[in-house]
Amino acid sequence: MRNFKLKIVALLFAIGFWFFVLSQQKFLLTMEVPLVVSRVPEVLAIVSTPPKMISIQVSGYVLDLLRVRADKDGISVVVNAQDVEQGWTHFTISQENFYAPDHPNVQYVEGDRIRSLDVEFDTKVVRKIPVRLQADFECASGYTFVETPKISPQEIEVSGARATLMALEYLYTKTSNHKDLTKNSKFDLEIQSDSLPAYVQLKDSIVQVELFVQEIATKTFEKVPVHLIGVYDKTKYSLEPAFAEVEIVGGKEVLKEIRFEELDLFIEFSRFAIENTESLPASVRFSKNIKGLQIRPENFSLLERKDSLAVQGESVSEAP
């Protein structure tokens, strides 16, 4: 038992001595660290897309290297762009670019090959870019949208290199789904920034979308006049029937505001000859946002009077 304890002590001593010897030697470590382009002049912006991460080699004692490897935020390669001009600039990466303030004993190793970086700079500009929705909105059964979605702001101020922003046509929101809507609603949507070119800055990263929802209802108007429009002899031609029944489907509150006078039904006189037909459906001009509209009857005939009271050759132009 005594010899066994001595063997354990000897083993622990050997391991400790091995760690001591190991800790006194320097080793090399290859690691990926962030690349930061700093101090870019206010009038310039980056056009090209430098890598976000760069592979470097560092040297140091074992414990220092273990600490460096665990420090994800305190290690980087920083390129000083203070004196750059418009166009391409060549940077050489060395110990001066190695940023590790909490690890003074760790050094950047250049090796046999000098690492370098080429970055293009252009004039910095500011533009307002329109926003497009990537979200899906659905009403619950028995409800409908009564207006198009309102986006605020409709445009977002973006800054970056001129060449980059000139190619940027729209900004898009992140995809999302909103279902079973039964009332007016507002949603905050994030701008899809992952797909934007590097070094493009947004003034706003969120837009608000307002939706207008109402319960579906039906409203019917009877004896709505159907106008025959165009150049024709009004004493000779007329429509049969001259009136229609109009059924409108839409938001309940929207339908309450619709007046009889707003319904404008018409048929162009020339269409009968152009389409070589005796009956046509009526067209409608209507400013309200509705879900559907049905006109009864579906078709109207052109009636030509044969009596002696018709004044031949007289023509007028009726406005709709």
Protein Blocks (a to p, Z undefined) as FASTA:
>chain_A
ZZmmmmmmmmmmmmmmmmmmmmmpccddddddddddehiafkbccfbdcdfbdcdddddd
fklmmmmmmmmmlgccdddfklgcedjddddddfklpccfklmkbccdebjbdcdddddd
ddddddddddddfbdcdddehiacfbdcddddfbdcddddfklmmmpmbdcddddddehi
abdcdddddddfklpcehiacfbfcdcdddddddddddddehiacddedjddfklgccdd
fbdcddddddfklmmmpcfklpccdddfklmmmnopabdcdddddfbdcfbdcdddfbdc
ddddfbfkbcghiacdddZZ
